[in-house]
Amino acid sequence: MLTINAVYISMLHSQDIMVNTNRFFSRIYFKVRPQCHPFTGKKIRWTKEAYGEFKRRVKRLTGRSWRVSMSHRLDKLNAYLRGWMGYFGISQYYRPFQKLDSWIRRRLRMCLWKQWRYTRTKVRELMKLGTDRKTAIDTARSRKGPWRLSRTLATQTGMTNQWFAQLGLYNVKEHWCKIHYPDSPWTSR
């Protein structure tokens, strides 16, 4: 039986133990926060350590110097994101999910930019994705770094959110909404 105030863990020989939630959840990267409104109870959130570990793992999976194909990178990243959402999907903290999604897509844009390497390849690939020729040339000739250029007009018009969805990128925000609002018309795509 799981409640917010106390957690009962069944042990061997069917003995029940009551555990303090703050200590129990902090060991498994959750915090129980009091809600601002007195009648609604408490909220479950992940800890700063869990968030830091998530960002560290995603940075490792989307590193610029990891020389693998984009499909392999997406497979590994999707496996990690699915597992992470399976564990942290019960968190009632919505605000960072949108930022996480955009941050992950920006990391992938940076990886592709680094992978294309030469100016002519960058121009050709951006134009294939639908970017205007002049914008593609100006961006490809820029001396800025891959992280900075991953947020330009050329990369965002070419490598759109829909394009990443077609590649099969796992959308963290959309799946959080499916977990918490299963009957909503916005999550039933």
Secondary structure as GFF3:
##gff-version 3
##sequence-region A 1 189
A	DSSP	beta_strand	6	10	.	.	.	ID=ss1
A	DSSP	three_ten_helix	12	14	.	.	.	ID=ss2
A	DSSP	beta_strand	16	20	.	.	.	ID=ss3
A	DSSP	alpha_helix	21	27	.	.	.	ID=ss4
A	DSSP	beta_strand	30	34	.	.	.	ID=ss5
A	DSSP	beta_strand	42	46	.	.	.	ID=ss6
A	DSSP	alpha_helix	48	61	.	.	.	ID=ss7
A	DSSP	alpha_helix	70	88	.	.	.	ID=ss8
A	DSSP	alpha_helix	95	116	.	.	.	ID=ss9
A	DSSP	alpha_helix	119	128	.	.	.	ID=ss10
A	DSSP	alpha_helix	133	140	.	.	.	ID=ss11
A	DSSP	alpha_helix	146	149	.	.	.	ID=ss12
A	DSSP	alpha_helix	153	158	.	.	.	ID=ss13
A	DSSP	alpha_helix	161	167	.	.	.	ID=ss14
A	DSSP	alpha_helix	172	180	.	.	.	ID=ss15
###
